[in-house]
Amino acid sequence: MSLWQQAMIRLARSERTKRTVAPLAAPLARRFVGGESAAAAVATARSLRDEHGVTASLFYLGEYVSDSAVIEETIIATLAAIELLGSEGLDVNVSVDPTAIGHLASDELCAQNAQRLARAAAAYGAGNTNSIVLDMEDVSLLEPTLRLHEQLLALGLPAAVTLQARLLRTETDLRTLLGKARAVRLVKGAFPLGPDHDFQGRAAITANYLRLAAIMLSADAKNSGLYPVFATHDDQLADRIAILARANGWKPDKYEFEMLYGVRPDWQRQLRTRGLSLRLYLPFGTDWWPYAIRRVGENPRNLLLLSRTLLHRRTAPPPQLAP
């Protein structure tokens, strides 16, 4: 992780900065967040589908929560999103952080809440894109997240899981999931542990991502019914994956790319014009500061949006960027 990213993470977690700067930086949220309520987020998802042919995975903002009232608030907001997505005829696809739905309180509460969400999603059909998607947080949560995913699958509930290409162990985890998982989302990953656990450097991580993509796009994966999801903003990597998928006989509607809402809209449009399936990770809620400032950490150019907002908020309209 770069010094820039580390600095942005500290900024994201600073309550003092949040209280001082966040109220002035609402346009930053408008770029990266789909709305404050489930209804607003679903309206954004509907617009993405109708105008751009893009699907969405909704995520209620919040992380590392131990307060029972806040945990229940997350569940209620996510259930509302599921119901609204289903009633609109949209993909019932929601992303879930285990630490947001009870893991820090107890494994039992986390499992109960995950089942509540998955059962709600299951009511709208059992397609690969209708599911809850377990996000992968820091590496201390890897085993609990994989166990939670296995528990949901054992109950016949629609659940997908996220794997990180930066980890040395991920190929083993992926091969274990083949024939079991309905969908796997592959990310490059964060939270480095060191050379005993991680591939070192961007090139090595990208190379492993491509190796894992080849497994996800193999004949065995296709025969097992796996739905591969490739979460990346690396256009060269995405190009190579699309070529590999075509060579292996995968139709564009049998796998998808995923990007963050508000990030690289030009590249998003290019993917769609090529007929490739694209889903946007679409956060909603009011606790947007930590999420949005981490997007600045990922791409320093996003700092320009924040700077312009703070300098010109009284004299100029906020910059509008297409999703």
Secondary structure, DSSP 8 states (H G I E B T S, - for coil): --HHHHHHHHHHT-HHHHHHHGGG-HHHHHHH---SSHHHHHHHHHHHHHHH--EEEEEES--S---HHHHHHHHHHHHHHHHHHHHTT---EEEE-GGGTTTTT-HHHHHHHHHHHHHHHHTT---TTSEEEE---SGGGHHHHHHHHHHHHHTT--EEEEEETTBTTHHHHHHHHTTT-SEEEEE-------TTTB--SHHHHHHHHHHHHHHHTSHHHHHHT-EEEEE---HHHHHHHHHHHHHTT--GGGSEEEEETTS-HHHHHHHHHTT--EEEEEEESS--HHHHHHHHHH-TTHHHHHHHHHHHTTTS-------
